[in-house]
Amino acid sequence: MYLYEENEKELQLSRRITNEEYDGQTAYTSVKDTRLATFIEYVVRQPRTDGVLIQYPYGTIIQQAESGHYYRGENQLFPESTPSLYRKLKQLSAEEEKNLYRLVADMRIGEFKTLLNKFNHVIDWDYCDILYDILAQHYGLETDWLDITSDFNVALFFATCFWDNNENKWKPLTKKQTEVDEQHKYGMIFHIPSNRMLLRNGLALNYLRNNPFYSENSPNNVVYPIGFQPFMRCHMQNGYAMYMRKPHPLQTDIEFEKLRFRHDEGLSKWIFDKMEGGKLIYPHEGLNQVDFVIDSIRNLTTFSKEAFQYALAKNSLTTNTDKEIIKKALQAYSINEKNVIIQDKPQWKLSSGRRQKIKLIYTDFSIEEYYNIKLLRHYTYK
């Protein structure tokens, strides 16, 4: 209840500051000392304001109002909380096979990017950078990103509810499900105050000024904002993402609180109803029209040359020698007894009818009207 009440205060504070900024009530209108006003505006108020464009090493984003806390919710006690890609890589023993599988995962992200770029809504998106890797994570592909949220309610939902694959919908956990064993009896909330992440962000920025974002030694366990993207799922979940080039489980991250709690049917039902059965974090949006295509991309072993080039570029493998060696290695590699194939065009299909449906959904799209924000076009650097 303490975390819930603290979260409500944080949300109200951010809404108030956002509305004041939109109305022109900045720190400069109330503080006479210009230097103090500048400090308050850029350090205190701007992070609490929806719609500010901010440049990060991985791209320019349209910021969501920040909270004073970051959370991650999990509905049982897992031995390690790491990105989905690492959970797969851990099952592989040979280092060469791990490297090849990483390239396969990146090619799947490349195909996902190609899919998104079929839609006018994405082609015409000129508000900020599109974070394809992080979007891929939110739509179920294997990546080296871990979902984080600034909204305690979102974390609590994921910590007390489950996705029913048979009925394709979210449900609250039942007592029968949580009494299976000690691992299932408890949910977990990982928590860190956002100001504890400032030092990591600063160190990461210093490194990334001179190195590629996806380099082998990129700083681990740094939380980055996602902001407003062409599709709604990320911002509906108050989404942030933690990058792990190398696995560093949250269980061993000393700055995160590990808040274990005993499951209770009443709590699960309460947050399930509060989040409208998941509708508040899994909205009905245009991309739902192509769920079946995204499902197929998650398990692809046949890739286009475009996706292959995407994976090479992401891993800084750009010489012609690199390309030929890697292509041969990939084509000699198989996953679940299916050979990896690289061909001219994508294997998946998208009908013109589906593309037209999504186009109609976003006809006359305005980001300010659609997301109820105002774009504040002054760039800052973190």
N, C-alpha and C positions, 0 to 999 in steps of 0.2 A: 504493500500500500504506500510505503514511503516513496519508492521509485515511481509508482504510478502518479502520485500527487506532485512529485518533483517534475515529472514529465509534463503534466498539465500546466504547471507554472511556466515551464520553458516554452511550450507552444504558445501560450497567451502572450508572453513577453515578445517573442519573435513576430507574432501577428501585429502587436501594437506598434513595434518599431517599424515594421514594413509599411503599415498604413500611414504612419507619421512621415516616413521618407517619401512615400508617394504623394502626400499632401504638401511636400516642400518644407516640413518641419525637421530640418537637419540640425546637427550640433552647432553649425554656424549661426543659426537663428537664435540660439539661447545662451551661447558661451561667448563672452567678449574677447577672451584671449585667443587669437587666431591659431597659435601653435597647439594650445590645449584642445581647441575645437577640432583641429585636424586629427589629433591623436584619437579623440573620442569617436570621430566619424569613421575613421578607417580601421580602428582596432576593436571598437565596441559595437558601433551601430551597423556598419556595413556588413559584417558577417551575419547579422541577424535579419538581413533584408533579402527577400525574394527578388530575383531578376537581375542581380549584378553580374556583369561579365568579368570573369577572372581567367587569367592565363596560367596554366600549369604546364609542367614539362610534357605531359601526354596530350595536351590540347587545351583549347579555350572552352570553358563551360559557362552555362547560365546557372548561377548559383541558386540553390534552395537555401532558405534561411537556416542558419546553423543552430544547433542546440548546444548545451553545455556538456553533453554526454554522448558516448557511442556504445552500442549494444550489439550482441549477437545472441539469438535464442536457438536452443537445440532441444528436441523433445525426448532425449534420453542421454545417458552418460556415454559419450564416445571416448575411446582411448586417445584419439588425436583429432583436433579440428584444423584441417588443412584444406586447400582448394581441391575441387573435384579431380583435376588433372593429377595431383600428387597421390590421391587415393588409388588411382589406376596405376601410376608408375611404381608404387610400392609393391604391386603384385608381380612386377617384372624383375628379374635378377640381373641380366646382362646389361651393362652400361650402354652398349651399342643399340640394343633393343629399346631402351628408354629414350635414347636420342631420336630414334626413328619414330617411336610412338608420339613424342612431342611434336614432331613435324606433321604427323597425321592429324593430331588435334588442332594444330594451327591451320592446316589445309581445310579442315571442317569449318573453322572460323572464317577462313577466306571464302568458302562457299556461302556461308551465312551473310557475309558482306555483299557478295554478288547478288544474293536474293534481295536484300534490302534495297540495293541500288537499282532494282527493277521498278521501284515505285516512285511516282512523281513526287509524292510527299517527301521522300528522302532526297531525290535529285534536286528539288527546289529548296531544300533546307539550307538557308544561309545565315542562320542566327548564331550558330556556334559549331564547334567540331562535333562530329558523330563518333562516339566511343564504341566502335564495333566490338572490341574484345569484351568490354564490360557488359554491353548489351547481350552478347552471346552467353555470358555467364548467367544473366537473368532469365534467358530463355532456354536454359538447360544444357548448354554445350559444356564440354570439359575445358576448363581454363585454369590459369594460375592465379586467379583472383578469388577472394573469399568475400561473401556478402556481409556487410555491416550496415546498421541502421542508426539513425539519430533519434528514433521514436521508440520509446519503451513498449508501447502497445504492439507495434509490429514484431518486436523481438519476443514478447510474451505470446503472441499468436503462434509463431513458429515453434515456441517451446512447449505448447500445450495442445497443438492440433496436428493432424496428419493428412496426407493426400491419399485418397482412396483410388487406386489405379483401376479398380473394376467399375466404379461409378463415375470416375473422372471429376471428383470434387473434393473439397476440403471437409473434414469432420473433426469435432472435438474428441480428444482421447477419452476412452472409457476406462472404468476401474479394471475390467477384465484385461485390457491391453497393458495397463501399467503394473499389474501384479505378476507379470510373467517371470521376472527375475529382478535382481538388485539394479541392474543396468537400466531397466525400463521403469523402475519405481520413481525415478527422479528426472526432473528437467533441469536445464542449465541455462543461466544467463551470464554471458561474459560482459563485463562493464569496465569502461575506462572514461574518466572525465576528459573532455576534449582538450583541455589545456595541458594534459600530460602528453599529448601527441605533438605539441608544438616543437619540441626539441627534435623529435624524429623527422618532422617535416622539414625543419631547417637543415639538418644534416643531409637529408635526401636531396634537397634542392642544390646544395653545394656540389654533391656528386653528379647530379644530372645536368649541371651546366656544361660539363665537359665529356659526358658519356651518354650513349644511347639509353633510352628508358628501359629497354628489354635486355640490357647487357647482363653477363653472367654474374656480376657483382652489384647489381642494383640493390639499394637498401631494402631490407625485408620488413614486413609487418608495419608498413606505413599506410594510414587510412587516407584515401583520396575521395573527394566529392565527385558525384556523377552529375547532379543537377538535372535540368530539364532537357530531355532528349525527344526525338521525333515521336516515340511511342511512350505510353504513360506508365508502364509497370515500375520503372526505376524510381520515378519521383513519387508515385503513390506509396512506395515502401520507404520513403525518406532515405533513399539508397545512397550508401557509400560503399567503397570497395577497398579491400586490403590486398596489396600485391605481395606475393611470395615467389620470388624467382627460385628460392630454395626453401624446403619445408621448415617452418618454425611454428609448431602447433601452439594454439592459444593457451593450452594447458601449461606450457613451459614459459609463457611470456609473463614475466614477473610483474609488469605494470597493469595487467588486466585482473580485475577481481573475478573470482570464480564463484558464482552465487548458485549453489545447488538448492533445489527446493523439491519437496515431496508433492507428487502429482495429486490432484483432487478433481473429481468430475465437475464439481460446481465451478471451480476456477476456469477449467477448460471451456465449459459451456458459456460462462460469462464473457470471456474475451472473444469467443467464436461469434456470439451474438453482437457484441460491440463492434466487431470488424465486419459485420453483415455477412457472415459465412465466408469471408475472404474477398468479397467484392471490393472492399475498400483498398485492398492491396493487389488484387488481380483484376484490374478493370476490363470491361468489355471494350476492346479497341480494334483498330483495323488489322493488326497483325494476327489476331485470332483467326482471321480468314485463311491463313496459310499454316496453321498448326501442323497439319499433316506433312507439309514440305519440310518444316523445321525438324519434325520427328525423324524424317528420312536422313537429313543432313547430319544428325547426331551420330549416326552409325555408318556413314559413308566409308567406302574403301576405294571408290573410283572418283577421281578428281579432275577438274579442269586445269589447263595450263595457268590460268589466271590465279587459281587458288594455290597452286604450286609456287608461283612467283611471290604471292603474299607471304607464304610460310618462309621462303628463303629470305626475303627482305626483313621480316620480323626478327629472324635469327642472325642477321648480318652476314648471310652467306651469299655474296653477290658476284664472286668471280665466275667465269665460265667453267673453270676447272671444278669449283665447288658444285655447280649446278649439275654437271654430268655425273660426277661421282655419287652425289646424293640421289639423283634420279635412278641410277642403276641400283643403288642400295634399297631404295623404296620399292622398286618394281620386283625385287627379290624377296620382299617382306610380305607376310600375310597376317591377317587378324581374323581370328575365328575361322580359319581355313579359307579365307577370302583374300586373294592377291590384291595388293595395292596397284592401281592402274592410274596412269596420268594420260589424259586425252585432251582433245581440243576444246570440247564444250562440257558444261556441267551434266551430270547424269540425271539430276532431278528435273522435273518439269513444272512450269507455272503457266496456267492457261491465261489467255487474254481476258477471259471473263473474270477470273479472280483478281487480276491486276486492275481491271476496270472497277470492280466493287470497292477496292481499297481507295482508288482514285476518287470515287464519289463520296466516300466517307470524309475525305479531307479537302473537298472542294471549298474554295474561299477560306482556307485555313488562316487563322491569325493566332500566333503564339500567345499574344497578350489576352485575347478573348478566351481561347481554348483553355489556358492554364490560369487565367485570372491573375495575371502578373503585369508589371510594367518593366520593360527593359531599361536598365540604367547603364548607358553605354560609356562608362568610364572604367578602363582596365586597371587592374592592380596585379601585383605579382607576389606569389607566395613562395 
